[in-house]
Amino acid sequence: HAKVVLQSWADAEWFTSRPKVAEKMTVTVFKVPGETNTDDLSPAPDAWSRPDIPLHALAMLKNPREGVPTDVPAAIDELKRKGHPLAYVGDVVGTGSSRKSATNSVLWYMGDDIPYVPNKRGGGVCIGGKIAPIFYNTMEDSGALPLEFDVSCVEMGDVIDIHPYEGKVIKGGKQVATFELKSHVLLDEVQAGGRIPLIIGRQVTKRARDALGLGPSAVFRLPTDAAPAAAGYTLAQKMVGKACGVAGVLPGQYCEPLMTTVGSQDTTGPMTRDELKDLACLGFLADLTMQSFCHTAAYPKPVDVVTHHTLPDFIMSRGGVSLRPGDGIIHTWLNRMLVPDTVGTGGDSHTRFPIGISFPAGSGLVAFAAATGLMPLDMPESVLVRFTGTMQPGVTLRDLVHAIPYVAIQRGLLTVEKKGKKNVFSGRILEIEGLEHLKCEQAFELSDASAERSAAGCTIKLAKEPVIEYLRSNVTMLKWMIAEGYGERRTLERRIGRMEEWLPQPGLL
């Protein structure tokens, strides 16, 4: 019987038993004109209900806006009477916070039931002229099919045929749009029920085949290798490469970098906890995972008080570090736990490391990164922002922050108008040079603002001196945390050890 089970995994029956992505998908359009941010889909005042997906979904698009029915659930029910699944469509979709609850709400109305899993849905189709990178990734993780094309050709209530293998959209018998999948592996992700199940299942299949002495499986689509670098690597590409054990990783290349630092915050923390339970995680493999309580400490609702009492032990029992309600903002603390030139993630869209690089994510991917110590990544392209000269009297740090979008608008690389929107930063890594002698706290103001540009990540090239000063101060702070009884102690001691190991021979990429 054991061999039958092993053979089943080796043959990837867990994957092949699931239906393939259809050649033609007929859907009814639920269109929200303009830009939909995650607060439209999952309003902040309703954060307390996020773990209860069906209840929280009632708040989706509850704030009045042009082009959206006042009674959204009733309008959705009306469209479903046409007999087809719904597809969420918008000009720009998913900007703003990284909250997975926004995806959960969309899929509750437009996704598919998951066998034997109540109050949660996966699958579905989401279409945008542009889909924000974190939201796109969260859709991938949930088994949805995110597509990007010009949506001016479809309106609310239209019935369209999507041909995912051919990359075309048909309405009324006529082709109205074309698209390209970000990666052909996306079709496997949809079939597997999400990117995370695919990664885990593929790994178990590989181990089963190794145990039986079999070669690599031919069942799965494999990511295509990028062409060799002709002119070397950017700073971000070197950092991600270092986390993968190679010299660099090129744009479009699939990789699974080591997650050195992972952050979780409180409005999404209960969802991250649920995701960790789904992964049967009993201990974090990420070197340091930290939980904060910065959003709910000031005016906690009754459900938040319960979270404040139960979540710290859940995190610390798995080897994580938990802050205390009232300690302050996640970024202030997480930045002071960083190791230079390493990669991490966090469940807040502003998790943008001033030293190293982070790729913020929804609670599902944050849980996966914390549990496994790895994170799936299709390496984004980079945009170089180079400052020249020196800061003049009267020029402030905020002026530097605003100079980036200001110059992009002047050059026609960024537009304010939502229709036909241009944003050279969207989905790309913002790489900043020419400000090497900024303090690390100042550098964070620039990296933090990359979230407002919808960038996938941000790096800032800094000199050694401010980084050395920062780490010495941070070592002192972590030792203070241990003295004050913060846990988990061994995790803090391990991080202190890594910082003290770097300081005698400081080297930056």
PyMOL commands that set and color helices and strands:
alter all, ss='L'
color gray80, all
select helices_A, chain A and resi 2-10+13-16+38-41+44-49+53-57+72-80+101-110+133-141+151-153+185-192+195-211+235-244+269-278+302-316+330-337+363-372+397-410+440-449+464-483+489-502
alter helices_A, ss='H'
color red, helices_A
select strands_A, chain A and resi 25-37+86-95+112-114+117-122+125-131+145-148+159-163+168-171+174-178+254-255+261-264+288-291+321-322+343-346+357-358+377-378+382-386+429-433+457-460
alter strands_A, ss='S'
color yellow, strands_A
deselect
rebuild
show_as cartoon
